[in-house]
Amino acid sequence: MRAVMSSQRNKTDKADALGIAYIMRTGWFRQAYIKSESCYRTRLLLTHRRNLEAKFLDLETPSATR
């Protein structure tokens, strides 16, 4: 894909559109996988859980400065 787009003489919107159309016509693209909404939610919950666990351990661990 980069080879097709970089072979353009001038970078313009029209040239970009023609390059993308050529790539789509010839099938030179890879399909992208988009995760489901539930996958994003699960990852968000796991991230929050990990952060809460870290904060809990910080509170639980005695500090030398206290």
PyMOL commands that place a pseudoatom at each C-alpha (Angstrom):
pseudoatom trace, name=CA, resn=MET, resi=1, chain=A, elem=C, hetatm=0, pos=[0.000, 0.000, 0.000]
pseudoatom trace, name=CA, resn=ARG, resi=2, chain=A, elem=C, hetatm=0, pos=[2.801, 2.394, 0.892]
pseudoatom trace, name=CA, resn=ALA, resi=3, chain=A, elem=C, hetatm=0, pos=[4.495, 1.669, -2.441]
pseudoatom trace, name=CA, resn=VAL, resi=4, chain=A, elem=C, hetatm=0, pos=[1.379, 2.655, -4.382]
pseudoatom trace, name=CA, resn=MET, resi=5, chain=A, elem=C, hetatm=0, pos=[0.792, 5.804, -2.350]
pseudoatom trace, name=CA, resn=SER, resi=6, chain=A, elem=C, hetatm=0, pos=[4.453, 6.877, -2.434]
pseudoatom trace, name=CA, resn=SER, resi=7, chain=A, elem=C, hetatm=0, pos=[4.626, 6.536, -6.206]
pseudoatom trace, name=CA, resn=GLN, resi=8, chain=A, elem=C, hetatm=0, pos=[2.318, 9.548, -6.582]
pseudoatom trace, name=CA, resn=ARG, resi=9, chain=A, elem=C, hetatm=0, pos=[3.912, 12.562, -8.183]
pseudoatom trace, name=CA, resn=ASN, resi=10, chain=A, elem=C, hetatm=0, pos=[2.123, 15.119, -5.996]
pseudoatom trace, name=CA, resn=LYS, resi=11, chain=A, elem=C, hetatm=0, pos=[0.350, 14.452, -2.722]
pseudoatom trace, name=CA, resn=THR, resi=12, chain=A, elem=C, hetatm=0, pos=[-3.155, 15.814, -3.166]
pseudoatom trace, name=CA, resn=ASP, resi=13, chain=A, elem=C, hetatm=0, pos=[-6.590, 14.717, -2.026]
pseudoatom trace, name=CA, resn=LYS, resi=14, chain=A, elem=C, hetatm=0, pos=[-7.434, 13.667, -5.580]
pseudoatom trace, name=CA, resn=ALA, resi=15, chain=A, elem=C, hetatm=0, pos=[-4.243, 11.623, -5.921]
pseudoatom trace, name=CA, resn=ASP, resi=16, chain=A, elem=C, hetatm=0, pos=[-4.880, 10.012, -2.508]
pseudoatom trace, name=CA, resn=ALA, resi=17, chain=A, elem=C, hetatm=0, pos=[-8.421, 9.101, -3.548]
pseudoatom trace, name=CA, resn=LEU, resi=18, chain=A, elem=C, hetatm=0, pos=[-7.182, 7.554, -6.792]
pseudoatom trace, name=CA, resn=GLY, resi=19, chain=A, elem=C, hetatm=0, pos=[-4.489, 5.609, -4.936]
pseudoatom trace, name=CA, resn=ILE, resi=20, chain=A, elem=C, hetatm=0, pos=[-6.965, 4.283, -2.370]
pseudoatom trace, name=CA, resn=ALA, resi=21, chain=A, elem=C, hetatm=0, pos=[-9.421, 3.368, -5.141]
pseudoatom trace, name=CA, resn=TYR, resi=22, chain=A, elem=C, hetatm=0, pos=[-6.661, 1.450, -6.949]
pseudoatom trace, name=CA, resn=ILE, resi=23, chain=A, elem=C, hetatm=0, pos=[-5.729, -0.424, -3.775]
pseudoatom trace, name=CA, resn=MET, resi=24, chain=A, elem=C, hetatm=0, pos=[-9.365, -1.348, -3.114]
pseudoatom trace, name=CA, resn=ARG, resi=25, chain=A, elem=C, hetatm=0, pos=[-9.916, -2.444, -6.718]
pseudoatom trace, name=CA, resn=THR, resi=26, chain=A, elem=C, hetatm=0, pos=[-6.861, -4.707, -6.777]
pseudoatom trace, name=CA, resn=GLY, resi=27, chain=A, elem=C, hetatm=0, pos=[-7.363, -6.124, -3.272]
pseudoatom trace, name=CA, resn=TRP, resi=28, chain=A, elem=C, hetatm=0, pos=[-3.992, -4.947, -1.898]
pseudoatom trace, name=CA, resn=PHE, resi=29, chain=A, elem=C, hetatm=0, pos=[-5.289, -4.355, 1.585]
pseudoatom trace, name=CA, resn=ARG, resi=30, chain=A, elem=C, hetatm=0, pos=[-5.472, -6.434, 4.733]
pseudoatom trace, name=CA, resn=GLN, resi=31, chain=A, elem=C, hetatm=0, pos=[-8.688, -6.690, 6.648]
pseudoatom trace, name=CA, resn=ALA, resi=32, chain=A, elem=C, hetatm=0, pos=[-8.605, -5.001, 10.048]
pseudoatom trace, name=CA, resn=TYR, resi=33, chain=A, elem=C, hetatm=0, pos=[-10.060, -6.675, 13.123]
pseudoatom trace, name=CA, resn=ILE, resi=34, chain=A, elem=C, hetatm=0, pos=[-12.179, -4.392, 15.289]
pseudoatom trace, name=CA, resn=LYS, resi=35, chain=A, elem=C, hetatm=0, pos=[-12.777, -5.601, 18.815]
pseudoatom trace, name=CA, resn=SER, resi=36, chain=A, elem=C, hetatm=0, pos=[-16.288, -5.783, 20.197]
pseudoatom trace, name=CA, resn=GLU, resi=37, chain=A, elem=C, hetatm=0, pos=[-17.698, -3.263, 22.661]
pseudoatom trace, name=CA, resn=SER, resi=38, chain=A, elem=C, hetatm=0, pos=[-17.746, -5.918, 25.394]
pseudoatom trace, name=CA, resn=CYS, resi=39, chain=A, elem=C, hetatm=0, pos=[-14.036, -6.550, 24.842]
pseudoatom trace, name=CA, resn=TYR, resi=40, chain=A, elem=C, hetatm=0, pos=[-13.284, -2.844, 25.373]
pseudoatom trace, name=CA, resn=ARG, resi=41, chain=A, elem=C, hetatm=0, pos=[-15.444, -2.805, 28.516]
pseudoatom trace, name=CA, resn=THR, resi=42, chain=A, elem=C, hetatm=0, pos=[-13.736, -5.890, 29.915]
pseudoatom trace, name=CA, resn=ARG, resi=43, chain=A, elem=C, hetatm=0, pos=[-10.298, -4.392, 29.322]
pseudoatom trace, name=CA, resn=LEU, resi=44, chain=A, elem=C, hetatm=0, pos=[-11.372, -1.143, 30.985]
pseudoatom trace, name=CA, resn=LEU, resi=45, chain=A, elem=C, hetatm=0, pos=[-12.658, -3.004, 34.048]
pseudoatom trace, name=CA, resn=LEU, resi=46, chain=A, elem=C, hetatm=0, pos=[-9.476, -5.056, 34.316]
pseudoatom trace, name=CA, resn=THR, resi=47, chain=A, elem=C, hetatm=0, pos=[-7.348, -1.921, 34.050]
pseudoatom trace, name=CA, resn=HIS, resi=48, chain=A, elem=C, hetatm=0, pos=[-9.343, -0.198, 36.796]
pseudoatom trace, name=CA, resn=ARG, resi=49, chain=A, elem=C, hetatm=0, pos=[-9.082, -3.303, 38.962]
pseudoatom trace, name=CA, resn=ARG, resi=50, chain=A, elem=C, hetatm=0, pos=[-5.296, -3.411, 38.540]
pseudoatom trace, name=CA, resn=ASN, resi=51, chain=A, elem=C, hetatm=0, pos=[-5.024, 0.285, 39.445]
pseudoatom trace, name=CA, resn=LEU, resi=52, chain=A, elem=C, hetatm=0, pos=[-7.213, -0.162, 42.535]
pseudoatom trace, name=CA, resn=GLU, resi=53, chain=A, elem=C, hetatm=0, pos=[-5.136, -3.139, 43.661]
pseudoatom trace, name=CA, resn=ALA, resi=54, chain=A, elem=C, hetatm=0, pos=[-1.952, -1.084, 43.294]
pseudoatom trace, name=CA, resn=LYS, resi=55, chain=A, elem=C, hetatm=0, pos=[-3.450, 1.785, 45.322]
pseudoatom trace, name=CA, resn=PHE, resi=56, chain=A, elem=C, hetatm=0, pos=[-4.643, -0.641, 47.994]
pseudoatom trace, name=CA, resn=LEU, resi=57, chain=A, elem=C, hetatm=0, pos=[-1.151, -2.133, 48.269]
pseudoatom trace, name=CA, resn=ASP, resi=58, chain=A, elem=C, hetatm=0, pos=[0.326, 1.378, 48.550]
pseudoatom trace, name=CA, resn=LEU, resi=59, chain=A, elem=C, hetatm=0, pos=[-2.020, 2.122, 51.451]
pseudoatom trace, name=CA, resn=GLU, resi=60, chain=A, elem=C, hetatm=0, pos=[-1.305, -1.220, 53.077]
pseudoatom trace, name=CA, resn=THR, resi=61, chain=A, elem=C, hetatm=0, pos=[2.490, -0.996, 52.844]
pseudoatom trace, name=CA, resn=PRO, resi=62, chain=A, elem=C, hetatm=0, pos=[4.054, 1.024, 55.682]
pseudoatom trace, name=CA, resn=SER, resi=63, chain=A, elem=C, hetatm=0, pos=[6.056, 3.939, 54.403]
pseudoatom trace, name=CA, resn=ALA, resi=64, chain=A, elem=C, hetatm=0, pos=[9.413, 4.971, 55.879]
pseudoatom trace, name=CA, resn=THR, resi=65, chain=A, elem=C, hetatm=0, pos=[8.398, 8.644, 55.749]
pseudoatom trace, name=CA, resn=ARG, resi=66, chain=A, elem=C, hetatm=0, pos=[5.269, 8.265, 57.919]
for i in range(1, 66): cmd.bond("trace and resi %d" % i, "trace and resi %d" % (i + 1))
show_as sticks, trace
zoom trace
